Amino acid sequence: MSLPLKTREKQVQKLFDDGMSSYQIAQELGLAKSTVQEYRRRILAKLECPTTPGEIAAERLRMERAWVLARKCLKEMEAKLSGRR
């Protein structure tokens, strides 16, 4: 379960979502770049997002496996339904 973001974290997240860099956000909000980077780290942790290349690769693999399983289940359900007609 992810933790709620504080007001400033929401501001920083929106600016990241809008495609701004840490430097641009720091300029926009009058913060040090390192402060923005710390907000980013906290946001990712609270949202339970993978942050390292290894974590990202593991999450991608997990999602791909889930997608393969979902497609397999869907095909099985379609086969059962078509057999009932």
Z-matrix of the N, CA and C atoms (Angstrom, degrees):
N
C 1 1.445
C 2 1.528 1 108.35
N 3 1.304 2 116.68 1 128.09
C 4 1.455 3 119.72 2 -177.99
C 5 1.527 4 111.00 3 -82.60
N 6 1.314 5 114.77 4 151.67
C 7 1.463 6 121.41 5 179.27
C 8 1.527 7 110.07 6 -85.74
N 9 1.332 8 117.48 7 152.16
C 10 1.469 9 119.50 8 178.73
C 11 1.534 10 110.99 9 -69.84
N 12 1.332 11 115.18 10 146.89
C 13 1.457 12 120.54 11 178.23
C 14 1.521 13 110.00 12 -85.97
N 15 1.329 14 115.49 13 144.48
C 16 1.459 15 120.99 14 175.25
C 17 1.534 16 108.42 15 -77.38
N 18 1.308 17 116.30 16 166.36
C 19 1.467 18 121.70 17 -176.27
C 20 1.523 19 112.11 18 -54.67
N 21 1.325 20 118.08 19 -48.45
C 22 1.466 21 121.02 20 -178.06
C 23 1.533 22 110.23 21 -65.89
N 24 1.331 23 116.96 22 -37.82
C 25 1.462 24 120.24 23 177.82
C 26 1.528 25 110.80 24 -62.89
N 27 1.334 26 116.29 25 -38.48
C 28 1.462 27 119.66 26 176.91
C 29 1.527 28 111.13 27 -64.25
N 30 1.324 29 116.44 28 -39.82
C 31 1.467 30 120.33 29 177.68
C 32 1.528 31 110.61 30 -61.10
N 33 1.322 32 115.32 31 -47.49
C 34 1.463 33 120.12 32 -179.13
C 35 1.533 34 110.11 33 -64.51
N 36 1.322 35 117.11 34 -42.55
C 37 1.466 36 120.19 35 179.84
C 38 1.530 37 111.06 36 -60.41
N 39 1.319 38 117.41 37 -43.41
C 40 1.457 39 120.50 38 -179.76
C 41 1.523 40 110.65 39 -61.72
N 42 1.318 41 116.91 40 -41.71
C 43 1.458 42 119.99 41 179.83
C 44 1.530 43 111.16 42 -67.48
N 45 1.335 44 117.71 43 -38.00
C 46 1.470 45 120.31 44 173.92
C 47 1.526 46 109.44 45 -62.71
N 48 1.335 47 116.19 46 -44.64
C 49 1.467 48 120.31 47 179.18
C 50 1.523 49 111.71 48 -60.53
N 51 1.330 50 116.28 49 -31.19
C 52 1.459 51 121.20 50 178.28
C 53 1.527 52 112.21 51 -77.81
N 54 1.343 53 116.64 52 -2.42
C 55 1.455 54 120.73 53 175.64
C 56 1.517 55 115.72 54 95.00
N 57 1.320 56 116.86 55 9.48
C 58 1.464 57 119.65 56 -179.45
C 59 1.528 58 110.59 57 -78.07
N 60 1.329 59 116.34 58 148.01
C 61 1.465 60 121.87 59 176.11
C 62 1.530 61 109.75 60 -81.70
N 63 1.321 62 115.17 61 168.25
C 64 1.469 63 119.77 62 176.84
C 65 1.528 64 110.34 63 -58.55
N 66 1.321 65 116.25 64 -41.63
C 67 1.470 66 120.70 65 179.49
C 68 1.532 67 110.99 66 -62.00
N 69 1.337 68 116.53 67 -45.18
C 70 1.468 69 120.50 68 -179.29
C 71 1.528 70 111.28 69 -64.49
N 72 1.316 71 116.10 70 -40.32
C 73 1.472 72 120.29 71 178.94
C 74 1.523 73 110.04 72 -65.16
N 75 1.337 74 116.25 73 -42.46
C 76 1.464 75 120.30 74 178.57
C 77 1.523 76 110.24 75 -58.93
N 78 1.333 77 116.95 76 -43.18
C 79 1.466 78 121.09 77 178.63
C 80 1.532 79 110.52 78 -64.80
N 81 1.310 80 116.46 79 -43.96
C 82 1.466 81 122.11 80 -177.58
C 83 1.531 82 111.92 81 -62.91
N 84 1.343 83 116.20 82 -41.76
C 85 1.465 84 120.50 83 -174.83
C 86 1.529 85 113.43 84 -98.96
N 87 1.315 86 117.34 85 -1.30
C 88 1.456 87 120.50 86 -179.62
C 89 1.518 88 112.99 87 69.15
N 90 1.318 89 116.19 88 39.89
C 91 1.460 90 122.14 89 -179.01
C 92 1.523 91 110.03 90 -118.33
N 93 1.311 92 115.79 91 164.70
C 94 1.466 93 120.26 92 171.50
C 95 1.525 94 108.36 93 -75.19
N 96 1.323 95 116.69 94 148.14
C 97 1.462 96 121.02 95 178.65
C 98 1.530 97 110.64 96 -57.70
N 99 1.332 98 116.89 97 -38.72
C 100 1.469 99 120.44 98 179.61
C 101 1.531 100 111.43 99 -64.15
N 102 1.323 101 117.08 100 -31.96
C 103 1.471 102 120.70 101 177.28
C 104 1.521 103 109.93 102 -67.53
N 105 1.321 104 116.71 103 -42.68
C 106 1.466 105 121.14 104 177.92
C 107 1.529 106 109.65 105 -62.96
N 108 1.316 107 117.38 106 -41.95
C 109 1.459 108 120.58 107 178.69
C 110 1.526 109 111.58 108 -63.74
N 111 1.328 110 116.89 109 -35.28
C 112 1.468 111 120.46 110 176.05
C 113 1.530 112 110.55 111 -68.06
N 114 1.322 113 117.17 112 -41.17
C 115 1.470 114 120.05 113 175.00
C 116 1.529 115 110.16 114 -58.61
N 117 1.332 116 116.01 115 -43.82
C 118 1.465 117 120.50 116 179.79
C 119 1.530 118 110.05 117 -59.31
N 120 1.333 119 116.50 118 -45.45
C 121 1.461 120 120.83 119 179.57
C 122 1.533 121 110.64 120 -59.78
N 123 1.337 122 116.32 121 -44.86
C 124 1.473 123 120.68 122 179.83
C 125 1.532 124 111.46 123 -65.01
N 126 1.333 125 116.14 124 -41.33
C 127 1.467 126 120.27 125 179.66
C 128 1.520 127 109.84 126 -60.82
N 129 1.324 128 117.37 127 -48.84
C 130 1.462 129 121.10 128 -179.88
C 131 1.522 130 111.37 129 -61.28
N 132 1.332 131 116.68 130 -39.60
C 133 1.468 132 120.07 131 179.10
C 134 1.527 133 110.83 132 -66.14
N 135 1.332 134 116.55 133 -44.45
C 136 1.468 135 120.12 134 -179.63
C 137 1.520 136 111.92 135 -65.43
N 138 1.317 137 116.77 136 -35.32
C 139 1.461 138 120.69 137 179.46
C 140 1.527 139 112.09 138 -85.91
N 141 1.345 140 114.97 139 1.40
C 142 1.462 141 122.71 140 178.79
C 143 1.525 142 111.44 141 55.96
N 144 1.330 143 115.88 142 43.68
C 145 1.460 144 122.06 143 178.43
C 146 1.523 145 109.59 144 -91.73
N 147 1.327 146 116.49 145 143.06
C 148 1.458 147 118.32 146 174.57
C 149 1.530 148 109.66 147 -67.09
N 150 1.321 149 116.78 148 142.18
C 151 1.461 150 119.59 149 -175.20
C 152 1.522 151 114.34 150 -121.90
N 153 1.317 152 118.47 151 -18.98
C 154 1.460 153 120.05 152 179.50
C 155 1.522 154 109.33 153 -104.29
N 156 1.329 155 118.48 154 157.92
C 157 1.467 156 119.65 155 178.66
C 158 1.525 157 112.65 156 -55.60
N 159 1.326 158 117.47 157 -37.51
C 160 1.457 159 120.31 158 178.48
C 161 1.524 160 112.40 159 -65.71
N 162 1.333 161 116.35 160 -42.40
C 163 1.467 162 120.23 161 178.14
C 164 1.528 163 110.78 162 -65.77
N 165 1.317 164 116.32 163 -39.81
C 166 1.460 165 120.69 164 179.58
C 167 1.525 166 110.20 165 -64.52
N 168 1.338 167 116.68 166 -43.85
C 169 1.465 168 120.51 167 178.71
C 170 1.528 169 111.10 168 -63.17
N 171 1.324 170 117.30 169 -41.58
C 172 1.467 171 120.84 170 179.03
C 173 1.519 172 110.98 171 -64.81
N 174 1.319 173 117.16 172 -40.46
C 175 1.467 174 120.86 173 178.96
C 176 1.526 175 110.59 174 -66.87
N 177 1.320 176 117.33 175 -41.11
C 178 1.463 177 121.12 176 177.94
C 179 1.527 178 110.37 177 -60.96
N 180 1.340 179 116.63 178 -44.22
C 181 1.461 180 120.79 179 178.85
C 182 1.525 181 110.50 180 -62.88
N 183 1.330 182 116.88 181 -43.20
C 184 1.472 183 120.59 182 178.78
C 185 1.523 184 110.56 183 -59.85
N 186 1.334 185 115.87 184 -43.36
C 187 1.465 186 119.93 185 -179.06
C 188 1.532 187 111.42 186 -68.09
N 189 1.328 188 117.33 187 -38.73
C 190 1.463 189 120.41 188 178.29
C 191 1.523 190 110.66 189 -63.85
N 192 1.328 191 116.84 190 -41.98
C 193 1.469 192 120.45 191 178.10
C 194 1.522 193 110.85 192 -63.99
N 195 1.323 194 116.96 193 -40.71
C 196 1.470 195 120.23 194 178.45
C 197 1.525 196 110.27 195 -64.07
N 198 1.326 197 116.93 196 -39.29
C 199 1.466 198 120.99 197 179.61
C 200 1.528 199 110.58 198 -65.42
N 201 1.323 200 117.93 199 -42.03
C 202 1.468 201 121.84 200 178.20
C 203 1.518 202 109.71 201 -62.20
N 204 1.313 203 117.43 202 -43.80
C 205 1.463 204 121.44 203 179.20
C 206 1.529 205 110.73 204 -64.08
N 207 1.322 206 117.47 205 -42.05
C 208 1.461 207 120.95 206 179.63
C 209 1.533 208 110.56 207 -63.14
N 210 1.331 209 117.62 208 -42.42
C 211 1.476 210 120.30 209 178.65
C 212 1.520 211 110.85 210 -64.04
N 213 1.335 212 116.67 211 -40.03
C 214 1.469 213 121.02 212 179.01
C 215 1.530 214 109.95 213 -62.39
N 216 1.320 215 116.86 214 -45.73
C 217 1.468 216 121.10 215 179.08
C 218 1.522 217 111.10 216 -62.31
N 219 1.319 218 116.70 217 -41.19
C 220 1.462 219 120.90 218 179.37
C 221 1.518 220 110.99 219 -62.76
N 222 1.333 221 117.18 220 -43.83
C 223 1.471 222 120.73 221 178.35
C 224 1.528 223 110.94 222 -62.09
N 225 1.325 224 116.53 223 -41.27
C 226 1.467 225 120.18 224 178.54
C 227 1.522 226 110.88 225 -63.62
N 228 1.318 227 117.02 226 -41.89
C 229 1.477 228 120.59 227 178.69
C 230 1.531 229 110.82 228 -65.24
N 231 1.323 230 116.28 229 -41.42
C 232 1.476 231 120.08 230 178.76
C 233 1.528 232 109.99 231 -63.21
N 234 1.321 233 116.70 232 -40.49
C 235 1.469 234 120.81 233 179.25
C 236 1.530 235 110.80 234 -63.46
N 237 1.325 236 116.48 235 -42.56
C 238 1.467 237 119.98 236 179.22
C 239 1.520 238 110.59 237 -65.37
N 240 1.309 239 117.33 238 -41.81
C 241 1.460 240 121.06 239 -179.42
C 242 1.531 241 111.87 240 -67.46
N 243 1.306 242 116.35 241 -38.75
C 244 1.483 243 118.81 242 -179.45
C 245 1.526 244 109.77 243 -71.16
N 246 1.309 245 118.46 244 -26.86
C 247 1.457 246 122.46 245 177.76
C 248 1.525 247 112.51 246 -73.88
N 249 1.309 248 118.21 247 -19.56
C 250 1.466 249 122.72 248 -179.29
C 251 1.512 250 112.07 249 -83.26
N 252 1.307 251 118.61 250 -15.20
C 253 1.470 252 121.52 251 -174.66
C 254 1.486 253 112.45 252 -76.31
